[in-house]
Amino acid sequence: MSKKRDYLKVQDQEHLYQFAQGLNILASKMEKIAQEEYSPKELKEWFRKELGE
């Protein structure tokens, strides 16, 4: 039973790490866009394209 718990903890850590990496990528792209001073419409279009919505 404890092996299963340890595995879930490791799996959770990996998911958190992947999520954190995704947030870092998103934050750096947002910062780059802000520095380039896109209009709100251009930002909306960029997010749609990047997030696939």
CHARMM internal coordinates of N, CA and C (Angstrom, degrees):
IC EDIT
DIST 1 N 1 CA 1.4535
DIST 1 CA 1 C 1.5322
ANGL 1 N 1 CA 1 C 111.19
DIST 1 C 2 N 1.3171
ANGL 1 CA 1 C 2 N 117.26
DIHE 1 N 1 CA 1 C 2 N -41.91
DIST 2 N 2 CA 1.4641
ANGL 1 C 2 N 2 CA 118.98
DIHE 1 CA 1 C 2 N 2 CA -178.19
DIST 2 CA 2 C 1.5298
ANGL 2 N 2 CA 2 C 111.21
DIHE 1 C 2 N 2 CA 2 C -67.62
DIST 2 C 3 N 1.3447
ANGL 2 CA 2 C 3 N 117.63
DIHE 2 N 2 CA 2 C 3 N -30.58
DIST 3 N 3 CA 1.4644
ANGL 2 C 3 N 3 CA 119.54
DIHE 2 CA 2 C 3 N 3 CA 177.41
DIST 3 CA 3 C 1.5248
ANGL 3 N 3 CA 3 C 110.34
DIHE 2 C 3 N 3 CA 3 C -62.67
DIST 3 C 4 N 1.3243
ANGL 3 CA 3 C 4 N 116.35
DIHE 3 N 3 CA 3 C 4 N -39.23
DIST 4 N 4 CA 1.4600
ANGL 3 C 4 N 4 CA 120.21
DIHE 3 CA 3 C 4 N 4 CA 178.68
DIST 4 CA 4 C 1.5270
ANGL 4 N 4 CA 4 C 109.85
DIHE 3 C 4 N 4 CA 4 C -63.85
DIST 4 C 5 N 1.3148
ANGL 4 CA 4 C 5 N 117.37
DIHE 4 N 4 CA 4 C 5 N -43.24
DIST 5 N 5 CA 1.4716
ANGL 4 C 5 N 5 CA 121.05
DIHE 4 CA 4 C 5 N 5 CA 178.33
DIST 5 CA 5 C 1.5164
ANGL 5 N 5 CA 5 C 110.79
DIHE 4 C 5 N 5 CA 5 C -61.46
DIST 5 C 6 N 1.3426
ANGL 5 CA 5 C 6 N 116.95
DIHE 5 N 5 CA 5 C 6 N -43.84
DIST 6 N 6 CA 1.4620
ANGL 5 C 6 N 6 CA 120.54
DIHE 5 CA 5 C 6 N 6 CA 179.35
DIST 6 CA 6 C 1.5188
ANGL 6 N 6 CA 6 C 110.57
DIHE 5 C 6 N 6 CA 6 C -61.70
DIST 6 C 7 N 1.3250
ANGL 6 CA 6 C 7 N 117.09
DIHE 6 N 6 CA 6 C 7 N -41.12
DIST 7 N 7 CA 1.4608
ANGL 6 C 7 N 7 CA 120.98
DIHE 6 CA 6 C 7 N 7 CA 179.11
DIST 7 CA 7 C 1.5244
ANGL 7 N 7 CA 7 C 110.55
DIHE 6 C 7 N 7 CA 7 C -62.43
DIST 7 C 8 N 1.3286
ANGL 7 CA 7 C 8 N 117.02
DIHE 7 N 7 CA 7 C 8 N -43.55
DIST 8 N 8 CA 1.4616
ANGL 7 C 8 N 8 CA 119.78
DIHE 7 CA 7 C 8 N 8 CA -179.82
DIST 8 CA 8 C 1.5213
ANGL 8 N 8 CA 8 C 110.69
DIHE 7 C 8 N 8 CA 8 C -63.97
DIST 8 C 9 N 1.3249
ANGL 8 CA 8 C 9 N 116.19
DIHE 8 N 8 CA 8 C 9 N -37.60
DIST 9 N 9 CA 1.4615
ANGL 8 C 9 N 9 CA 118.95
DIHE 8 CA 8 C 9 N 9 CA 178.28
DIST 9 CA 9 C 1.5296
ANGL 9 N 9 CA 9 C 110.34
DIHE 8 C 9 N 9 CA 9 C -63.10
DIST 9 C 10 N 1.3295
ANGL 9 CA 9 C 10 N 116.77
DIHE 9 N 9 CA 9 C 10 N -43.39
DIST 10 N 10 CA 1.4609
ANGL 9 C 10 N 10 CA 120.96
DIHE 9 CA 9 C 10 N 10 CA 179.20
DIST 10 CA 10 C 1.5287
ANGL 10 N 10 CA 10 C 109.75
DIHE 9 C 10 N 10 CA 10 C -64.19
DIST 10 C 11 N 1.3344
ANGL 10 CA 10 C 11 N 116.21
DIHE 10 N 10 CA 10 C 11 N -43.58
DIST 11 N 11 CA 1.4629
ANGL 10 C 11 N 11 CA 120.04
DIHE 10 CA 10 C 11 N 11 CA 179.56
DIST 11 CA 11 C 1.5227
ANGL 11 N 11 CA 11 C 110.32
DIHE 10 C 11 N 11 CA 11 C -63.25
DIST 11 C 12 N 1.3258
ANGL 11 CA 11 C 12 N 117.92
DIHE 11 N 11 CA 11 C 12 N -41.73
DIST 12 N 12 CA 1.4595
ANGL 11 C 12 N 12 CA 121.09
DIHE 11 CA 11 C 12 N 12 CA 177.71
DIST 12 CA 12 C 1.5245
ANGL 12 N 12 CA 12 C 110.92
DIHE 11 C 12 N 12 CA 12 C -62.13
DIST 12 C 13 N 1.3189
ANGL 12 CA 12 C 13 N 116.43
DIHE 12 N 12 CA 12 C 13 N -40.78
DIST 13 N 13 CA 1.4673
ANGL 12 C 13 N 13 CA 119.88
DIHE 12 CA 12 C 13 N 13 CA 178.96
DIST 13 CA 13 C 1.5227
ANGL 13 N 13 CA 13 C 110.54
DIHE 12 C 13 N 13 CA 13 C -62.45
DIST 13 C 14 N 1.3337
ANGL 13 CA 13 C 14 N 116.98
DIHE 13 N 13 CA 13 C 14 N -40.86
DIST 14 N 14 CA 1.4596
ANGL 13 C 14 N 14 CA 120.42
DIHE 13 CA 13 C 14 N 14 CA 179.39
DIST 14 CA 14 C 1.5287
ANGL 14 N 14 CA 14 C 110.97
DIHE 13 C 14 N 14 CA 14 C -64.89
DIST 14 C 15 N 1.3429
ANGL 14 CA 14 C 15 N 116.56
DIHE 14 N 14 CA 14 C 15 N -41.16
DIST 15 N 15 CA 1.4609
ANGL 14 C 15 N 15 CA 119.66
DIHE 14 CA 14 C 15 N 15 CA 178.54
DIST 15 CA 15 C 1.5209
ANGL 15 N 15 CA 15 C 111.12
DIHE 14 C 15 N 15 CA 15 C -65.45
DIST 15 C 16 N 1.3249
ANGL 15 CA 15 C 16 N 117.08
DIHE 15 N 15 CA 15 C 16 N -41.46
DIST 16 N 16 CA 1.4641
ANGL 15 C 16 N 16 CA 120.25
DIHE 15 CA 15 C 16 N 16 CA 177.90
DIST 16 CA 16 C 1.5253
ANGL 16 N 16 CA 16 C 110.74
DIHE 15 C 16 N 16 CA 16 C -62.95
DIST 16 C 17 N 1.3216
ANGL 16 CA 16 C 17 N 116.32
DIHE 16 N 16 CA 16 C 17 N -40.16
DIST 17 N 17 CA 1.4618
ANGL 16 C 17 N 17 CA 120.29
DIHE 16 CA 16 C 17 N 17 CA 179.31
DIST 17 CA 17 C 1.5269
ANGL 17 N 17 CA 17 C 110.66
DIHE 16 C 17 N 17 CA 17 C -64.18
DIST 17 C 18 N 1.3357
ANGL 17 CA 17 C 18 N 117.08
DIHE 17 N 17 CA 17 C 18 N -44.33
DIST 18 N 18 CA 1.4645
ANGL 17 C 18 N 18 CA 120.78
DIHE 17 CA 17 C 18 N 18 CA 178.33
DIST 18 CA 18 C 1.5225
ANGL 18 N 18 CA 18 C 111.02
DIHE 17 C 18 N 18 CA 18 C -63.24
DIST 18 C 19 N 1.3298
ANGL 18 CA 18 C 19 N 116.80
DIHE 18 N 18 CA 18 C 19 N -40.62
DIST 19 N 19 CA 1.4604
ANGL 18 C 19 N 19 CA 121.53
DIHE 18 CA 18 C 19 N 19 CA 178.46
DIST 19 CA 19 C 1.5303
ANGL 19 N 19 CA 19 C 110.15
DIHE 18 C 19 N 19 CA 19 C -63.21
DIST 19 C 20 N 1.3312
ANGL 19 CA 19 C 20 N 116.05
DIHE 19 N 19 CA 19 C 20 N -44.09
DIST 20 N 20 CA 1.4610
ANGL 19 C 20 N 20 CA 120.61
DIHE 19 CA 19 C 20 N 20 CA 179.48
DIST 20 CA 20 C 1.5229
ANGL 20 N 20 CA 20 C 110.88
DIHE 19 C 20 N 20 CA 20 C -62.62
DIST 20 C 21 N 1.3388
ANGL 20 CA 20 C 21 N 117.11
DIHE 20 N 20 CA 20 C 21 N -40.12
DIST 21 N 21 CA 1.4660
ANGL 20 C 21 N 21 CA 120.07
DIHE 20 CA 20 C 21 N 21 CA 177.26
DIST 21 CA 21 C 1.5247
ANGL 21 N 21 CA 21 C 110.58
DIHE 20 C 21 N 21 CA 21 C -61.90
DIST 21 C 22 N 1.3320
ANGL 21 CA 21 C 22 N 116.50
DIHE 21 N 21 CA 21 C 22 N -42.51
DIST 22 N 22 CA 1.4580
ANGL 21 C 22 N 22 CA 120.82
DIHE 21 CA 21 C 22 N 22 CA 178.54
DIST 22 CA 22 C 1.5164
ANGL 22 N 22 CA 22 C 111.57
DIHE 21 C 22 N 22 CA 22 C -61.83
DIST 22 C 23 N 1.3378
ANGL 22 CA 22 C 23 N 116.41
DIHE 22 N 22 CA 22 C 23 N -41.51
DIST 23 N 23 CA 1.4686
ANGL 22 C 23 N 23 CA 119.98
DIHE 22 CA 22 C 23 N 23 CA 178.09
DIST 23 CA 23 C 1.5226
ANGL 23 N 23 CA 23 C 111.06
DIHE 22 C 23 N 23 CA 23 C -64.27
DIST 23 C 24 N 1.3205
ANGL 23 CA 23 C 24 N 117.06
DIHE 23 N 23 CA 23 C 24 N -39.91
DIST 24 N 24 CA 1.4659
ANGL 23 C 24 N 24 CA 120.15
DIHE 23 CA 23 C 24 N 24 CA 178.64
DIST 24 CA 24 C 1.5219
ANGL 24 N 24 CA 24 C 111.54
DIHE 23 C 24 N 24 CA 24 C -63.51
DIST 24 C 25 N 1.3187
ANGL 24 CA 24 C 25 N 116.78
DIHE 24 N 24 CA 24 C 25 N -41.68
DIST 25 N 25 CA 1.4676
ANGL 24 C 25 N 25 CA 120.93
DIHE 24 CA 24 C 25 N 25 CA 178.41
DIST 25 CA 25 C 1.5264
ANGL 25 N 25 CA 25 C 109.96
DIHE 24 C 25 N 25 CA 25 C -63.10
DIST 25 C 26 N 1.3421
ANGL 25 CA 25 C 26 N 115.34
DIHE 25 N 25 CA 25 C 26 N -46.34
DIST 26 N 26 CA 1.4587
ANGL 25 C 26 N 26 CA 119.81
DIHE 25 CA 25 C 26 N 26 CA 179.63
DIST 26 CA 26 C 1.5296
ANGL 26 N 26 CA 26 C 111.34
DIHE 25 C 26 N 26 CA 26 C -61.61
DIST 26 C 27 N 1.3257
ANGL 26 CA 26 C 27 N 116.70
DIHE 26 N 26 CA 26 C 27 N -44.36
DIST 27 N 27 CA 1.4640
ANGL 26 C 27 N 27 CA 120.33
DIHE 26 CA 26 C 27 N 27 CA -179.68
DIST 27 CA 27 C 1.5301
ANGL 27 N 27 CA 27 C 111.25
DIHE 26 C 27 N 27 CA 27 C -62.83
DIST 27 C 28 N 1.3129
ANGL 27 CA 27 C 28 N 117.43
DIHE 27 N 27 CA 27 C 28 N -41.80
DIST 28 N 28 CA 1.4654
ANGL 27 C 28 N 28 CA 119.18
DIHE 27 CA 27 C 28 N 28 CA -179.29
DIST 28 CA 28 C 1.5252
ANGL 28 N 28 CA 28 C 111.18
DIHE 27 C 28 N 28 CA 28 C -68.18
DIST 28 C 29 N 1.3513
ANGL 28 CA 28 C 29 N 117.14
DIHE 28 N 28 CA 28 C 29 N -36.66
DIST 29 N 29 CA 1.4670
ANGL 28 C 29 N 29 CA 119.10
DIHE 28 CA 28 C 29 N 29 CA 176.70
DIST 29 CA 29 C 1.5202
ANGL 29 N 29 CA 29 C 110.75
DIHE 28 C 29 N 29 CA 29 C -67.23
DIST 29 C 30 N 1.3295
ANGL 29 CA 29 C 30 N 116.88
DIHE 29 N 29 CA 29 C 30 N -39.86
DIST 30 N 30 CA 1.4649
ANGL 29 C 30 N 30 CA 120.27
DIHE 29 CA 29 C 30 N 30 CA 178.44
DIST 30 CA 30 C 1.5286
ANGL 30 N 30 CA 30 C 110.29
DIHE 29 C 30 N 30 CA 30 C -62.98
DIST 30 C 31 N 1.3365
ANGL 30 CA 30 C 31 N 116.42
DIHE 30 N 30 CA 30 C 31 N -41.27
DIST 31 N 31 CA 1.4646
ANGL 30 C 31 N 31 CA 120.48
DIHE 30 CA 30 C 31 N 31 CA 179.30
DIST 31 CA 31 C 1.5260
ANGL 31 N 31 CA 31 C 110.65
DIHE 30 C 31 N 31 CA 31 C -63.75
DIST 31 C 32 N 1.3291
ANGL 31 CA 31 C 32 N 116.19
DIHE 31 N 31 CA 31 C 32 N -42.02
DIST 32 N 32 CA 1.4714
ANGL 31 C 32 N 32 CA 120.74
DIHE 31 CA 31 C 32 N 32 CA 179.45
DIST 32 CA 32 C 1.5282
ANGL 32 N 32 CA 32 C 110.17
DIHE 31 C 32 N 32 CA 32 C -62.64
DIST 32 C 33 N 1.3198
ANGL 32 CA 32 C 33 N 116.32
DIHE 32 N 32 CA 32 C 33 N -43.55
DIST 33 N 33 CA 1.4659
ANGL 32 C 33 N 33 CA 120.67
DIHE 32 CA 32 C 33 N 33 CA 179.27
DIST 33 CA 33 C 1.5272
ANGL 33 N 33 CA 33 C 110.30
DIHE 32 C 33 N 33 CA 33 C -63.66
DIST 33 C 34 N 1.3221
ANGL 33 CA 33 C 34 N 116.87
DIHE 33 N 33 CA 33 C 34 N -42.96
DIST 34 N 34 CA 1.4620
ANGL 33 C 34 N 34 CA 120.68
DIHE 33 CA 33 C 34 N 34 CA -179.76
DIST 34 CA 34 C 1.5321
ANGL 34 N 34 CA 34 C 110.40
DIHE 33 C 34 N 34 CA 34 C -61.71
DIST 34 C 35 N 1.3043
ANGL 34 CA 34 C 35 N 116.86
DIHE 34 N 34 CA 34 C 35 N -37.94
DIST 35 N 35 CA 1.4630
ANGL 34 C 35 N 35 CA 120.51
DIHE 34 CA 34 C 35 N 35 CA 179.66
DIST 35 CA 35 C 1.5263
ANGL 35 N 35 CA 35 C 111.30
DIHE 34 C 35 N 35 CA 35 C -68.73
DIST 35 C 36 N 1.3226
ANGL 35 CA 35 C 36 N 116.25
DIHE 35 N 35 CA 35 C 36 N -29.34
DIST 36 N 36 CA 1.4618
ANGL 35 C 36 N 36 CA 119.88
DIHE 35 CA 35 C 36 N 36 CA -179.74
DIST 36 CA 36 C 1.5267
ANGL 36 N 36 CA 36 C 112.03
DIHE 35 C 36 N 36 CA 36 C -84.94
DIST 36 C 37 N 1.3260
ANGL 36 CA 36 C 37 N 116.26
DIHE 36 N 36 CA 36 C 37 N -5.13
DIST 37 N 37 CA 1.4618
ANGL 36 C 37 N 37 CA 123.11
DIHE 36 CA 36 C 37 N 37 CA 174.53
DIST 37 CA 37 C 1.5286
ANGL 37 N 37 CA 37 C 113.23
DIHE 36 C 37 N 37 CA 37 C 56.04
DIST 37 C 38 N 1.3099
ANGL 37 CA 37 C 38 N 115.78
DIHE 37 N 37 CA 37 C 38 N 56.10
DIST 38 N 38 CA 1.4581
ANGL 37 C 38 N 38 CA 120.39
DIHE 37 CA 37 C 38 N 38 CA 173.65
DIST 38 CA 38 C 1.5197
ANGL 38 N 38 CA 38 C 109.91
DIHE 37 C 38 N 38 CA 38 C -74.11
DIST 38 C 39 N 1.3061
ANGL 38 CA 38 C 39 N 116.43
DIHE 38 N 38 CA 38 C 39 N 155.95
DIST 39 N 39 CA 1.4568
ANGL 38 C 39 N 39 CA 120.61
DIHE 38 CA 38 C 39 N 39 CA 175.30
DIST 39 CA 39 C 1.5294
ANGL 39 N 39 CA 39 C 109.21
DIHE 38 C 39 N 39 CA 39 C -75.43
DIST 39 C 40 N 1.3353
ANGL 39 CA 39 C 40 N 118.51
DIHE 39 N 39 CA 39 C 40 N 159.09
DIST 40 N 40 CA 1.4679
ANGL 39 C 40 N 40 CA 120.83
DIHE 39 CA 39 C 40 N 40 CA 178.04
DIST 40 CA 40 C 1.5309
ANGL 40 N 40 CA 40 C 112.70
DIHE 39 C 40 N 40 CA 40 C -54.63
DIST 40 C 41 N 1.3312
ANGL 40 CA 40 C 41 N 116.88
DIHE 40 N 40 CA 40 C 41 N -37.38
DIST 41 N 41 CA 1.4686
ANGL 40 C 41 N 41 CA 119.94
DIHE 40 CA 40 C 41 N 41 CA 179.06
DIST 41 CA 41 C 1.5310
ANGL 41 N 41 CA 41 C 110.39
DIHE 40 C 41 N 41 CA 41 C -64.19
DIST 41 C 42 N 1.3313
ANGL 41 CA 41 C 42 N 116.52
DIHE 41 N 41 CA 41 C 42 N -42.87
DIST 42 N 42 CA 1.4581
ANGL 41 C 42 N 42 CA 120.43
DIHE 41 CA 41 C 42 N 42 CA 178.75
DIST 42 CA 42 C 1.5219
ANGL 42 N 42 CA 42 C 111.14
DIHE 41 C 42 N 42 CA 42 C -65.17
DIST 42 C 43 N 1.3386
ANGL 42 CA 42 C 43 N 117.25
DIHE 42 N 42 CA 42 C 43 N -37.95
DIST 43 N 43 CA 1.4612
ANGL 42 C 43 N 43 CA 121.00
DIHE 42 CA 42 C 43 N 43 CA 177.27
DIST 43 CA 43 C 1.5216
ANGL 43 N 43 CA 43 C 110.83
DIHE 42 C 43 N 43 CA 43 C -62.84
DIST 43 C 44 N 1.3265
ANGL 43 CA 43 C 44 N 115.73
DIHE 43 N 43 CA 43 C 44 N -43.81
DIST 44 N 44 CA 1.4659
ANGL 43 C 44 N 44 CA 120.83
DIHE 43 CA 43 C 44 N 44 CA -179.78
DIST 44 CA 44 C 1.5211
ANGL 44 N 44 CA 44 C 110.22
DIHE 43 C 44 N 44 CA 44 C -61.27
DIST 44 C 45 N 1.3110
ANGL 44 CA 44 C 45 N 117.19
DIHE 44 N 44 CA 44 C 45 N -44.21
DIST 45 N 45 CA 1.4598
ANGL 44 C 45 N 45 CA 121.30
DIHE 44 CA 44 C 45 N 45 CA 179.06
DIST 45 CA 45 C 1.5247
ANGL 45 N 45 CA 45 C 111.33
DIHE 44 C 45 N 45 CA 45 C -64.51
DIST 45 C 46 N 1.3428
ANGL 45 CA 45 C 46 N 116.76
DIHE 45 N 45 CA 45 C 46 N -40.04
DIST 46 N 46 CA 1.4593
ANGL 45 C 46 N 46 CA 120.62
DIHE 45 CA 45 C 46 N 46 CA 179.12
DIST 46 CA 46 C 1.5274
ANGL 46 N 46 CA 46 C 110.37
DIHE 45 C 46 N 46 CA 46 C -62.63
DIST 46 C 47 N 1.3383
ANGL 46 CA 46 C 47 N 116.86
DIHE 46 N 46 CA 46 C 47 N -45.64
DIST 47 N 47 CA 1.4638
ANGL 46 C 47 N 47 CA 120.14
DIHE 46 CA 46 C 47 N 47 CA -179.51
DIST 47 CA 47 C 1.5236
ANGL 47 N 47 CA 47 C 110.87
DIHE 46 C 47 N 47 CA 47 C -63.66
DIST 47 C 48 N 1.3100
ANGL 47 CA 47 C 48 N 117.50
DIHE 47 N 47 CA 47 C 48 N -39.91
DIST 48 N 48 CA 1.4775
ANGL 47 C 48 N 48 CA 120.42
DIHE 47 CA 47 C 48 N 48 CA 177.60
DIST 48 CA 48 C 1.5200
ANGL 48 N 48 CA 48 C 109.96
DIHE 47 C 48 N 48 CA 48 C -59.73
DIST 48 C 49 N 1.3184
ANGL 48 CA 48 C 49 N 115.94
DIHE 48 N 48 CA 48 C 49 N -45.41
DIST 49 N 49 CA 1.4594
ANGL 48 C 49 N 49 CA 120.80
DIHE 48 CA 48 C 49 N 49 CA -178.63
DIST 49 CA 49 C 1.5350
ANGL 49 N 49 CA 49 C 110.97
DIHE 48 C 49 N 49 CA 49 C -65.57
DIST 49 C 50 N 1.3276
ANGL 49 CA 49 C 50 N 116.80
DIHE 49 N 49 CA 49 C 50 N -46.02
DIST 50 N 50 CA 1.4600
ANGL 49 C 50 N 50 CA 121.59
DIHE 49 CA 49 C 50 N 50 CA -177.24
DIST 50 CA 50 C 1.5217
ANGL 50 N 50 CA 50 C 112.48
DIHE 49 C 50 N 50 CA 50 C -68.19
DIST 50 C 51 N 1.3176
ANGL 50 CA 50 C 51 N 117.54
DIHE 50 N 50 CA 50 C 51 N -39.03
DIST 51 N 51 CA 1.4641
ANGL 50 C 51 N 51 CA 121.13
DIHE 50 CA 50 C 51 N 51 CA -175.70
DIST 51 CA 51 C 1.5252
ANGL 51 N 51 CA 51 C 112.26
DIHE 50 C 51 N 51 CA 51 C -92.89
DIST 51 C 52 N 1.3095
ANGL 51 CA 51 C 52 N 116.30
DIHE 51 N 51 CA 51 C 52 N -4.01
DIST 52 N 52 CA 1.4531
ANGL 51 C 52 N 52 CA 120.14
DIHE 51 CA 51 C 52 N 52 CA 175.91
DIST 52 CA 52 C 1.5194
ANGL 52 N 52 CA 52 C 114.79
DIHE 51 C 52 N 52 CA 52 C 69.87
DIST 52 C 53 N 1.3124
ANGL 52 CA 52 C 53 N 116.88
DIHE 52 N 52 CA 52 C 53 N 32.03
DIST 53 N 53 CA 1.4713
ANGL 52 C 53 N 53 CA 120.47
DIHE 52 CA 52 C 53 N 53 CA 179.59
DIST 53 CA 53 C 1.4938
ANGL 53 N 53 CA 53 C 110.72
DIHE 52 C 53 N 53 CA 53 C -103.02
END
COOR INIT
IC SEED 1 N 1 CA 1 C
IC BUILD
